[in-house]
Amino acid sequence: MFDKQDLVDIARTPMPFGKYSGRVLIDLPEEYLLWFAKKEFPAGRLGRLMALALEIKIEGLTGLIDPLRHGNARGYESAG
């Protein structure tokens, strides 16, 4: 299961290593995420976010993430 913050995070978190280092998770190529799914996603939160990004891509829902990219998504921002 995921929460609203997970959606914001896949829209804004850069990949910290590898071929696509620096690219936001939702912008990683589907083939790259599928490769990780076959091998094994990284442990912890990063792996969970990558798996969620893959599911969103497979279901064709990437358009839902676009409004979350730059901090203009009402209700998804934490106060302060």
Secondary structure in CASP SS format (residue, H / E / C, confidence):
PFRMAT SS
TARGET T0000
AUTHOR 0000-0000-0000
METHOD secondary structure of the structure
MODEL  1
M C 1.00
F C 1.00
D C 1.00
K H 1.00
Q H 1.00
D H 1.00
L H 1.00
V H 1.00
D H 1.00
I H 1.00
A H 1.00
R H 1.00
T C 1.00
P E 1.00
M C 1.00
P C 1.00
F C 1.00
G C 1.00
K C 1.00
Y C 1.00
S C 1.00
G C 1.00
R C 1.00
V E 1.00
L H 1.00
I H 1.00
D H 1.00
L C 1.00
P C 1.00
E H 1.00
E H 1.00
Y H 1.00
L H 1.00
L H 1.00
W H 1.00
F H 1.00
A H 1.00
K H 1.00
K H 1.00
E C 1.00
F C 1.00
P C 1.00
A C 1.00
G H 1.00
R H 1.00
L H 1.00
G H 1.00
R H 1.00
L H 1.00
M H 1.00
A H 1.00
L H 1.00
A H 1.00
L H 1.00
E H 1.00
I H 1.00
K H 1.00
I H 1.00
E C 1.00
G C 1.00
L C 1.00
T H 1.00
G H 1.00
L H 1.00
I C 1.00
D H 1.00
P H 1.00
L H 1.00
R C 1.00
H C 1.00
G C 1.00
N C 1.00
A C 1.00
R C 1.00
G C 1.00
Y C 1.00
E C 1.00
S C 1.00
A C 1.00
G C 1.00
END
